[in-house]
Amino acid sequence: METMENSYQSGIRAVSGSRAILWIGRVLSALPALFLLFDAIMKLVKPPFVVDATVKLGYPETGIIPIGILLLTCTIIYLIPRTAVIGAIFLTGYLGGAVATQVRAGQGWFEILFPVVFGILLWGGLVLREARLRELIPFRN
């Protein structure tokens, strides 16, 4: 039988462990989100290097602003706690399109895997932030 003191101490460990997991999740979520926000803003501002890179990937210049609006919207939806899951789903689609674009353009492994890593960070951070998602993951202790 566990004493009251041991029960209290294990409860403190669980809470502090949960806090650490929450903060790790926030950091893992923030890193790709900040990059995606920056990327969206750059698409809206359209400096010459963004236009050149987009056109080289096979997209018309007229598509840059709509892509930027789409990316900005999806990222904001991801950053709002109540809509984070649907935002992650939207960003997964966006990043899948980025992978397909890189493959079609004949880019190297780094360019192809870069959006995949962002997707892993987005979902990893979200899973660590949301206990309900952790319950859906089939991993067991």
C-alpha positions as a Markdown table, in Angstrom:
| # | Residue | x | y | z |
|---|---|---|---|---|
| 1 | Met | 0.0 | 0.0 | 0.0 |
| 2 | Glu | 1.3 | 3.4 | -0.9 |
| 3 | Thr | 1.7 | 6.0 | 1.9 |
| 4 | Met | 0.2 | 9.4 | 1.6 |
| 5 | Glu | 3.7 | 11.0 | 1.2 |
| 6 | Asn | 4.7 | 8.6 | -1.6 |
| 7 | Ser | 1.4 | 9.2 | -3.4 |
| 8 | Tyr | 1.9 | 13.0 | -3.1 |
| 9 | Gln | 5.5 | 12.7 | -4.5 |
| 10 | Ser | 4.5 | 10.5 | -7.4 |
| 11 | Gly | 1.8 | 13.0 | -8.2 |
| 12 | Ile | 4.3 | 15.9 | -8.3 |
| 13 | Arg | 6.5 | 13.9 | -10.7 |
| 14 | Ala | 3.6 | 13.2 | -13.0 |
| 15 | Val | 2.6 | 16.9 | -13.0 |
| 16 | Ser | 6.1 | 18.1 | -13.7 |
| 17 | Gly | 6.6 | 15.4 | -16.3 |
| 18 | Ser | 3.4 | 16.6 | -18.0 |
| 19 | Arg | 4.6 | 20.2 | -17.8 |
| 20 | Ala | 7.9 | 19.2 | -19.5 |
| 21 | Ile | 6.1 | 17.3 | -22.2 |
| 22 | Leu | 3.8 | 20.2 | -22.8 |
| 23 | Trp | 6.7 | 22.6 | -23.2 |
| 24 | Ile | 8.6 | 20.3 | -25.4 |
| 25 | Gly | 5.5 | 20.0 | -27.5 |
| 26 | Arg | 5.1 | 23.8 | -27.7 |
| 27 | Val | 8.7 | 24.2 | -28.8 |
| 28 | Leu | 8.4 | 21.4 | -31.4 |
| 29 | Ser | 5.2 | 23.1 | -32.7 |
| 30 | Ala | 6.7 | 26.6 | -32.7 |
| 31 | Leu | 9.8 | 25.9 | -34.7 |
| 32 | Pro | 8.0 | 24.8 | -37.9 |
| 33 | Ala | 5.1 | 27.2 | -37.4 |
| 34 | Leu | 7.5 | 30.2 | -37.2 |
| 35 | Phe | 9.2 | 29.0 | -40.4 |
| 36 | Leu | 5.9 | 28.5 | -42.2 |
| 37 | Leu | 4.7 | 31.9 | -41.1 |
| 38 | Phe | 7.9 | 33.5 | -42.4 |
| 39 | Asp | 7.5 | 31.5 | -45.6 |
| 40 | Ala | 3.9 | 32.7 | -46.0 |
| 41 | Ile | 4.8 | 36.3 | -45.4 |
| 42 | Met | 7.6 | 36.1 | -47.9 |
| 43 | Lys | 5.1 | 34.8 | -50.5 |
| 44 | Leu | 2.9 | 37.7 | -49.8 |
| 45 | Val | 5.7 | 40.3 | -50.0 |
| 46 | Lys | 7.1 | 38.5 | -53.1 |
| 47 | Pro | 10.8 | 39.5 | -53.1 |
| 48 | Pro | 12.6 | 38.6 | -56.3 |
| 49 | Phe | 14.3 | 35.5 | -54.9 |
| 50 | Val | 10.9 | 34.0 | -53.9 |
| 51 | Val | 9.4 | 34.7 | -57.4 |
| 52 | Asp | 12.5 | 33.1 | -59.0 |
| 53 | Ala | 12.4 | 30.0 | -56.8 |
| 54 | Thr | 8.6 | 29.6 | -57.3 |
| 55 | Val | 8.8 | 30.0 | -61.1 |
| 56 | Lys | 11.7 | 27.5 | -61.3 |
| 57 | Leu | 9.6 | 25.0 | -59.5 |
| 58 | Gly | 7.0 | 25.3 | -62.2 |
| 59 | Tyr | 4.4 | 27.6 | -60.7 |
| 60 | Pro | 3.3 | 30.8 | -62.3 |
| 61 | Glu | 4.0 | 34.1 | -60.5 |
| 62 | Thr | 0.3 | 34.7 | -60.2 |
| 63 | Gly | 0.0 | 31.7 | -57.9 |
| 64 | Ile | 2.5 | 33.0 | -55.3 |
| 65 | Ile | 0.1 | 35.2 | -53.3 |
| 66 | Pro | -2.8 | 32.6 | -53.2 |
| 67 | Ile | -0.3 | 30.0 | -52.0 |
| 68 | Gly | 1.0 | 32.5 | -49.3 |
| 69 | Ile | -2.6 | 33.2 | -48.2 |
| 70 | Leu | -3.3 | 29.5 | -48.0 |
| 71 | Leu | -0.2 | 28.8 | -46.0 |
| 72 | Leu | -0.8 | 31.7 | -43.7 |
| 73 | Thr | -4.3 | 30.6 | -43.0 |
| 74 | Cys | -3.4 | 26.9 | -42.4 |
| 75 | Thr | -0.6 | 27.9 | -40.0 |
| 76 | Ile | -2.8 | 30.3 | -38.0 |
| 77 | Ile | -5.4 | 27.6 | -37.7 |
| 78 | Tyr | -2.7 | 25.2 | -36.5 |
| 79 | Leu | -1.5 | 27.8 | -33.9 |
| 80 | Ile | -5.0 | 28.2 | -32.3 |
| 81 | Pro | -5.3 | 25.5 | -29.7 |
| 82 | Arg | -9.0 | 24.7 | -30.4 |
| 83 | Thr | -8.3 | 24.2 | -34.2 |
| 84 | Ala | -4.8 | 22.8 | -34.0 |
| 85 | Val | -5.7 | 19.3 | -35.2 |
| 86 | Ile | -7.5 | 20.5 | -38.3 |
| 87 | Gly | -4.7 | 23.0 | -38.9 |
| 88 | Ala | -2.2 | 20.1 | -38.7 |
| 89 | Ile | -4.3 | 18.2 | -41.2 |
| 90 | Phe | -4.4 | 21.1 | -43.6 |
| 91 | Leu | -0.6 | 21.7 | -43.2 |
| 92 | Thr | 0.0 | 18.0 | -43.9 |
| 93 | Gly | -1.7 | 18.4 | -47.2 |
| 94 | Tyr | 0.2 | 21.6 | -47.9 |
| 95 | Leu | 3.5 | 19.9 | -47.1 |
| 96 | Gly | 2.6 | 16.8 | -49.2 |
| 97 | Gly | 2.2 | 19.2 | -52.1 |
| 98 | Ala | 5.6 | 20.6 | -51.3 |
| 99 | Val | 7.1 | 17.1 | -51.4 |
| 100 | Ala | 5.3 | 16.4 | -54.7 |
| 101 | Thr | 6.6 | 19.7 | -56.2 |
| 102 | Gln | 10.2 | 18.9 | -55.2 |
| 103 | Val | 10.0 | 15.4 | -56.7 |
| 104 | Arg | 8.5 | 16.7 | -59.9 |
| 105 | Ala | 11.1 | 19.4 | -60.2 |
| 106 | Gly | 13.9 | 16.8 | -59.8 |
| 107 | Gln | 15.3 | 18.3 | -56.6 |
| 108 | Gly | 17.7 | 16.5 | -54.3 |
| 109 | Trp | 16.9 | 14.5 | -51.1 |
| 110 | Phe | 17.3 | 17.4 | -48.8 |
| 111 | Glu | 14.7 | 19.5 | -50.6 |
| 112 | Ile | 12.3 | 16.4 | -50.8 |
| 113 | Leu | 12.7 | 15.5 | -47.1 |
| 114 | Phe | 12.6 | 19.0 | -45.7 |
| 115 | Pro | 8.8 | 19.2 | -45.8 |
| 116 | Val | 8.5 | 15.7 | -44.4 |
| 117 | Val | 10.6 | 16.7 | -41.4 |
| 118 | Phe | 8.4 | 19.7 | -40.9 |
| 119 | Gly | 5.3 | 17.5 | -40.9 |
| 120 | Ile | 6.9 | 15.2 | -38.3 |
| 121 | Leu | 7.7 | 18.2 | -36.1 |
| 122 | Leu | 4.2 | 19.7 | -36.5 |
| 123 | Trp | 2.5 | 16.4 | -35.5 |
| 124 | Gly | 5.1 | 15.5 | -32.9 |
| 125 | Gly | 4.6 | 18.8 | -31.2 |
| 126 | Leu | 0.8 | 18.5 | -31.4 |
| 127 | Val | 0.8 | 15.0 | -29.9 |
| 128 | Leu | 3.0 | 16.2 | -27.0 |
| 129 | Arg | 0.7 | 19.2 | -26.4 |
| 130 | Glu | -2.6 | 17.3 | -26.7 |
| 131 | Ala | -3.1 | 14.4 | -24.3 |
| 132 | Arg | -6.2 | 13.2 | -26.3 |
| 133 | Leu | -4.0 | 12.6 | -29.3 |
| 134 | Arg | -1.5 | 10.7 | -27.2 |
| 135 | Glu | -4.3 | 8.3 | -26.3 |
| 136 | Leu | -4.9 | 7.6 | -30.0 |
| 137 | Ile | -1.3 | 6.6 | -30.7 |
| 138 | Pro | -0.9 | 2.8 | -30.5 |
| 139 | Phe | 2.4 | 3.0 | -28.6 |
| 140 | Arg | 2.1 | 1.4 | -25.1 |
| 141 | Asn | 4.5 | 1.5 | -22.1 |
